[in-house]
């Protein structure tokens, strides 16, 4: 099924007698316009009006293109969970069997806040780093945090055989258990929110003779760019004896990891940062494998969040009311993945958006349709 076909299954929240425009038609125009560079409802309506003849061959338009007020009203009323479900089903079809590292991380949509009265919408996303694919997303409830949203997101995904990386907020026994039951390995960032475990692991790696103990399973890599050189050292160890009792409550926990990052910025003093991780991977796993997954975790920032902010202008999108911020956020993620899926041209995402707006043939190629 194409993405446009998945949009057909979303129930219309409007009263029947008030409908002049079919819901599927509104969503298809909105999605195509978003892919082609539209950032708000006014631009969506304008794109639809400029290409009405093309859209009439794609979806029913007995009353023409909806006004920008209609787009805004539909986004306010539409159950965002239904749109998210359609997006999730399409993403699962695109992804197929997921492999490699999957990074779980959250992002706030700053344009959805309004002063101190309304907190910004916060979304947790699953990003298949080695595949370059968004696997799904879940809204964080306004009165909660990522600890409750991450399990909801994981329930939507099939991650057997993957290595899942999560920041310190997701370093929870319940999340480790959920991943272990699903057949996935995990690498969880360990910080002060798990104070006892953090202190024991830190002491374990800094103890007398630790360097000799870990010489057999370590890995070092370096990188440079923008006037900065960075050296990263990884050390992998079995769970320390002092943590054996606590580790029994962490399903699958088999190893702990230390990462030391030394940075040298041109013209300034070198800095050092030490991080620790809990992992279900066996202690004999090559440290290079852990290094790849830990490093790959940041691709969710560099390839997903950065793209949403820069290419899709997400933080600049002003949308506050009802379901509208959530619906438009899901729509942008659909559009972003459509753009990322295309390998027919070697240009950036912003250039792809412009090309889609300039060439309806290219837009058809992105959507996998023939009009």
C-alpha positions in Angstrom: 0.0 0.0 0.0 1.1 3.6 -0.7 1.1 6.2 2.0 -1.9 7.9 0.5 -3.9 4.7 0.8 -3.1 4.5 4.5 -4.7 7.9 4.9 -8.0 6.6 3.6 -8.6 4.6 6.8 -8.6 7.6 9.2 -12.1 8.3 10.5 -13.4 11.8 9.9 -14.3 13.6 13.2 -16.6 16.2 11.6 -20.3 16.1 11.5 -21.6 14.7 8.2 -23.7 17.7 7.3 -20.8 20.1 7.7 -18.4 18.3 5.3 -17.8 20.0 2.0 -14.4 18.4 1.5 -13.5 14.8 2.0 -11.0 14.1 4.8 -8.7 12.0 2.6 -8.5 14.9 0.1 -7.6 17.4 2.8 -4.9 15.1 4.2 -3.5 14.2 0.7 -3.2 17.9 -0.2 -1.6 18.7 3.2 0.9 15.9 2.9 1.9 16.8 -0.7 2.2 20.4 0.2 4.3 19.7 3.2 6.7 17.6 1.1 6.8 20.4 -1.5 7.8 23.1 1.0 4.5 24.3 2.7 5.0 25.0 6.4 1.5 26.1 7.5 -2.2 25.8 6.5 -2.1 29.0 4.4 0.7 27.5 2.3 -1.0 24.1 2.1 -4.2 25.7 0.7 -2.2 27.9 -1.7 -0.2 24.8 -3.0 -3.5 22.9 -3.5 -5.1 25.8 -5.4 -2.1 26.2 -7.7 -2.2 22.5 -8.6 -5.9 21.8 -8.4 -6.0 20.1 -11.8 -3.3 17.7 -10.7 -5.1 16.9 -7.4 -8.4 16.3 -9.2 -6.8 13.3 -10.9 -5.6 12.1 -7.5 -8.5 12.5 -5.1 -12.1 13.6 -5.2 -12.5 17.4 -5.1 -16.2 18.1 -5.8 -16.0 21.4 -3.9 -12.4 22.3 -5.0 -9.5 22.8 -2.6 -10.4 23.6 1.0 -9.6 27.0 2.5 -6.8 27.4 5.0 -9.4 27.8 7.7 -10.7 24.3 6.9 -7.2 22.8 7.0 -6.7 24.4 10.4 -10.1 23.2 11.7 -9.5 19.7 10.5 -6.1 19.5 12.2 -7.6 20.8 15.4 -10.4 18.1 15.4 -8.6 15.1 13.9 -7.6 12.4 16.4 -3.8 12.5 16.2 -3.6 8.9 17.4 -5.4 7.8 14.2 -3.0 9.8 12.0 -0.1 8.4 14.1 -1.4 4.8 13.6 -1.6 5.3 9.8 2.0 6.7 9.9 3.2 3.8 12.0 1.7 1.2 9.7 3.3 2.8 6.6 6.7 3.1 8.4 6.5 -0.6 9.3 5.9 -1.4 5.7 8.8 0.8 4.5 11.2 -0.5 7.1 10.5 -4.2 6.7 12.8 -6.2 9.0 14.7 -3.8 11.3 18.4 -4.4 12.0 21.3 -2.7 13.6 21.2 0.1 16.2 17.9 1.8 17.0 18.1 5.1 18.9 15.3 6.2 21.1 15.2 9.9 21.9 12.8 12.8 22.5 12.4 16.3 20.9 10.3 19.3 21.9 8.4 21.2 19.2 9.1 24.7 20.3 6.6 26.4 18.0 3.8 24.6 19.8 4.3 26.4 23.1 2.7 29.8 23.9 4.5 31.7 26.7 4.4 30.1 30.1 0.7 29.0 29.7 1.3 26.0 27.4 4.2 23.6 27.4 5.6 22.6 24.0 4.6 19.3 22.5 7.3 16.6 23.2 7.7 13.6 20.9 9.8 10.5 21.5 11.0 8.9 18.3 12.6 5.6 17.3 15.4 6.0 14.7 17.0 3.0 12.9 20.5 4.5 12.7 22.0 2.0 10.4 19.0 2.1 8.0 18.4 5.8 8.1 14.7 5.2 8.9 12.2 6.6 11.3 10.4 3.6 12.8 7.8 5.4 14.9 7.0 8.2 17.4 4.9 8.7 20.4 3.6 11.9 22.1 4.7 12.5 25.7 1.7 13.3 27.8 1.7 16.9 29.2 1.7 15.7 32.8 4.3 12.9 32.3 7.7 12.4 30.8 9.7 10.1 28.5 9.7 7.3 31.1 6.1 6.6 30.3 6.2 7.4 26.6 9.1 5.1 25.8 7.3 1.8 26.8 4.3 3.0 24.7 6.6 3.5 21.7 8.4 0.2 22.1 5.0 -1.7 22.1 4.5 -0.5 18.5 7.9 -1.8 17.2 9.4 -5.1 16.3 13.1 -4.8 17.5 14.2 -8.5 17.8 17.9 -8.7 17.2 18.5 -5.0 17.3 20.6 -3.0 19.7 18.5 -0.2 21.3 20.2 2.8 22.7 18.5 5.3 25.1 19.6 8.3 27.1 19.8 8.3 30.9 16.1 9.0 31.4 15.3 5.6 29.8 17.8 3.8 32.0 15.0 2.0 33.9 14.5 -1.6 35.0 11.0 -1.8 33.4 12.4 -0.6 30.0 15.3 -3.1 30.2 12.8 -5.8 30.9 10.6 -4.8 28.0 13.5 -4.8 25.5 14.8 -8.2 26.9 11.3 -9.8 26.5 11.2 -8.5 22.9 14.5 -10.1 22.0 16.4 -6.8 21.7 19.7 -5.9 23.3 20.1 -2.6 25.0 22.8 0.1 25.7 21.5 2.5 28.3 23.2 5.6 29.4 24.0 5.5 33.1 23.9 8.8 35.1 23.0 10.2 38.4 19.3 9.2 38.2 20.7 5.7 39.0 23.1 7.0 41.6 24.1 3.8 43.3 24.8 1.9 40.1 26.6 4.9 38.6 28.9 5.2 41.7 29.7 1.5 41.7 30.4 1.3 38.0 32.6 4.5 38.2 34.6 3.0 41.1 34.9 -0.3 39.2 36.6 1.4 36.2 38.7 3.8 38.2 39.9 1.2 40.7 43.5 0.2 41.2 44.8 -1.9 38.3 41.6 -1.3 36.2 43.6 -0.4 33.1 45.3 -3.8 33.0 42.0 -5.6 33.6 40.3 -4.1 30.6 43.2 -4.1 28.1 41.8 -7.2 26.5 38.4 -5.6 25.5 38.9 -1.9 24.7 38.7 0.2 21.6 39.9 3.6 20.6 38.9 5.8 17.7 39.4 9.4 16.7 37.8 12.1 14.6 38.4 15.7 13.6 36.5 18.5 12.1 35.6 22.2 12.5 38.9 22.8 14.3 38.3 20.1 16.9 40.0 16.8 17.4 38.3 14.1 19.5 39.7 10.8 20.9 37.2 8.3 22.2 38.2 5.3 24.3 35.8 2.5 25.1 36.2 -0.2 27.8 33.9 -3.1 28.2 33.6 -5.2 31.4 31.4 -7.8 33.0 29.0 -6.6 35.7 31.1 -5.8 38.8 30.7 -8.1 41.7 29.5 -5.2 43.9 26.5 -4.9 41.5 25.6 -8.6 41.2 22.6 -8.3 43.6 21.3 -5.1 41.9 21.9 -6.6 38.5 19.5 -9.4 39.2 16.7 -6.8 38.9 17.8 -5.7 35.5 16.7 -8.4 33.0 19.5 -9.3 30.6 22.2 -7.1 32.1 25.6 -8.6 31.3 28.1 -5.8 30.9 29.1 -2.2 31.8 30.9 0.2 29.5 33.1 3.3 30.1 33.6 5.9 27.4 36.2 8.6 27.7 36.1 11.5 25.3 39.0 13.8 25.0 38.5 17.0 22.9 41.0 19.5 21.8 39.6 22.7 20.2 42.1 24.8 18.3 43.4 27.6 20.6 41.9 26.2 23.8 42.7 23.6 26.5 41.8 20.0 26.1 38.7 18.8 27.9 37.7 15.3 29.0 34.3 13.7 29.6 33.6 10.2 31.0 30.3 8.4 30.4 29.0 5.0 31.6 26.5 2.6 30.1 24.6 -0.6 31.1 24.3 -3.2 28.4 22.7 -6.6 27.8 25.5 -7.5 25.4 27.9 -10.1 26.7 31.2 -8.8 28.2 33.1 -10.6 25.4 31.4 -8.6 22.7 34.1 -6.6 20.8 34.2 -3.1 22.3 34.1 -1.9 18.7 30.5 -3.1 18.4 29.5 -1.1 21.5 31.5 1.9 20.2 29.4 1.8 16.9 26.1 1.7 18.7 27.0 4.4 21.2 28.2 6.6 18.4 25.3 5.8 16.2 22.8 7.0 18.9 23.7 10.6 18.0 22.4 10.1 14.5 18.9 10.6 15.9 20.0 14.2 16.6 22.0 14.7 13.4 19.8 13.0 10.9 16.3 13.2 12.4 15.9 16.2 14.8 18.3 18.4 12.9 16.4 17.6 9.6 13.1 18.4 11.2 14.4 21.8 12.5 16.3 22.9 9.4 14.7 21.2 6.4 11.1 21.0 7.7 11.3 24.2 9.9 9.5 22.4 12.7 10.5 24.8 15.6 9.3 27.8 13.5 5.9 26.2 13.0 3.3 28.1 15.1 0.5 25.8 16.1 -1.1 25.7 19.5 -4.7 24.6 19.6 -6.2 21.2 20.4 -4.8 18.3 18.2 -3.2 20.6 15.6 0.4 20.6 16.9 0.4 16.8 17.2 -1.2 16.2 13.8 1.1 18.6 12.0 4.1 17.1 13.7 3.2 13.6 12.5 2.6 15.0 9.0 6.1 16.5 8.9 7.6 13.2 10.0 5.8 11.5 7.2 7.0 14.1 4.7 10.6 13.9 6.0 10.7 10.1 5.6 9.3 10.3 2.1 12.1 12.7 1.2 14.8 10.6 2.9 13.6 7.5 1.1 14.4 9.0 -2.3 17.8 8.2 -3.7 17.2 9.3 -7.3 18.9 12.6 -6.8 21.9 13.5 -4.6 20.8 16.8 -3.1 19.8 18.0 0.4 16.4 17.7 1.9 15.6 21.4 1.4 16.5 21.2 -2.3 14.3 18.1 -2.6 11.4 20.0 -1.1 11.9 22.8 -3.6 12.2 20.3 -6.5 8.9 18.6 -5.4 7.2 22.0 -5.5 8.7 22.9 -8.9 8.1 19.5 -10.5 4.9 17.5 -10.0 6.6 14.6 -11.8 9.2 14.4 -9.0 6.4 14.6 -6.4 4.8 11.6 -8.0 8.1 9.8 -7.9 8.4 10.5 -4.2 4.9 9.2 -3.5 5.3 6.2 -5.7 2.2 7.1 -7.8 1.3 7.8 -11.4 -1.3 10.5 -12.1 
